[in-house]
Amino acid sequence: MSEHIKNLFYLEDLPDYEVASDYCDVRDWNVLDVDYRSIGKVQHLLVNKLAERVVYLDVEVDKTLIDESYDTFQVPATEGIHGFLNKDGDDHLIIPIGMVILDEEKKQVIVTKINYATFSKARRFNRIAFIDPDYESVLYRHYIGDDSKDKLEIDEEFYKRKEFENSLRKKLTH
């Protein structure tokens, strides 16, 4: 990943930030795709300090997803850019919080509109790696099915998209 200004921070690394009492702390919850197949487990919450809120779930992906064979070079060079290659140890990916719903009773995060095949082809990262805006842009476009080559500006406006609307609020119980 290229060098950029750090945009995302792990919640546990920010002493002045915590999960508000009316929101679910989904760390260690299972993550399921739109078809209820296991993707992995939420390990961390990622905060954008400009937006002053959690914008991504950092998911440690399930070993079966890592083992899913995906030919990153399946597209001929004449058709444009090749896919990327996930390396050994790349076992995390991020999911925008507005793309999930919660099953609080079962402690599950269900990703809306993204299936297992999309996740198996997603660019992953190593937990200790720096998450830069280029990675955010590539993954965001992959999730929404946008294969354009235009550079996305990762700024305060980027996090105002519906994919980043906070879906972690607890349901009201009477």
Residue pairs with C-beta under 8 A, 6 or more apart in sequence:
1 125
1 129
1 130
1 131
1 132
1 134
1 135
2 132
2 134
3 132
4 132
4 133
4 134
6 130
7 48
7 131
7 132
7 133
7 136
7 154
8 46
8 47
8 48
8 55
8 56
8 131
8 136
9 46
9 47
9 48
9 49
10 44
10 45
10 46
10 47
10 58
11 17
11 18
11 19
11 44
11 45
11 46
11 47
11 54
12 44
14 47
14 49
17 47
19 25
19 45
19 54
19 168
22 169
22 170
23 166
23 168
23 169
23 170
24 102
24 104
24 168
24 169
24 170
25 45
26 42
26 45
26 57
26 102
26 107
26 109
26 168
27 42
27 43
27 44
27 45
28 41
28 42
28 43
28 107
29 41
29 42
29 102
29 107
29 108
29 109
30 38
30 40
30 41
30 107
30 108
30 109
31 38
31 39
31 40
31 41
31 42
31 57
31 59
31 95
31 100
31 108
31 109
31 110
31 111
32 38
32 39
32 108
32 109
32 110
32 111
33 39
33 110
33 111
33 114
33 115
33 116
33 118
33 119
34 110
34 111
34 112
34 113
34 114
34 115
35 115
35 116
36 110
37 115
37 116
38 62
38 64
38 65
39 59
39 61
39 62
39 65
39 111
39 116
39 119
40 59
40 60
40 61
40 62
40 65
40 93
41 59
41 60
41 62
42 57
42 58
42 59
42 109
43 58
43 59
43 60
43 92
43 127
44 57
44 58
45 54
45 56
45 57
45 58
46 54
46 55
46 56
46 57
46 58
46 94
46 131
47 53
47 54
47 55
48 55
48 159
50 155
50 156
50 159
51 156
51 159
51 164
53 166
54 97
54 166
54 168
55 96
55 97
55 159
55 164
56 94
56 95
56 96
56 97
57 94
57 95
57 97
57 100
57 109
58 92
58 93
58 94
58 127
59 92
59 93
59 94
59 95
60 91
60 92
60 127
61 91
61 92
61 93
61 119
61 124
65 116
65 119
65 120
66 86
66 91
66 124
68 116
68 120
70 83
70 120
70 121
71 83
72 82
72 83
72 84
72 85
72 86
73 82
73 83
74 83
75 81
75 82
75 83
81 149
83 121
84 123
84 138
86 123
86 124
87 126
89 126
90 124
90 125
90 126
91 124
91 126
91 127
92 124
92 125
92 126
92 127
93 119
93 122
93 123
93 124
93 125
93 139
94 131
94 135
94 136
94 139
95 109
95 111
95 114
95 143
96 140
96 143
96 163
96 164
97 164
97 165
97 166
97 167
97 168
98 161
98 162
98 163
98 164
98 165
98 166
98 167
99 111
99 112
99 113
99 114
99 143
99 163
99 167
100 109
100 110
100 111
100 112
100 167
101 109
101 110
101 112
101 167
102 108
102 109
102 110
102 167
102 168
102 171
103 109
103 110
104 170
104 171
111 119
114 143
118 142
118 143
121 142
122 139
122 142
122 143
123 135
123 138
123 139
123 142
125 131
125 135
133 154
136 152
136 154
136 158
137 151
137 152
137 154
140 152
140 163
141 147
141 148
141 152
143 163
144 163
152 158
158 164
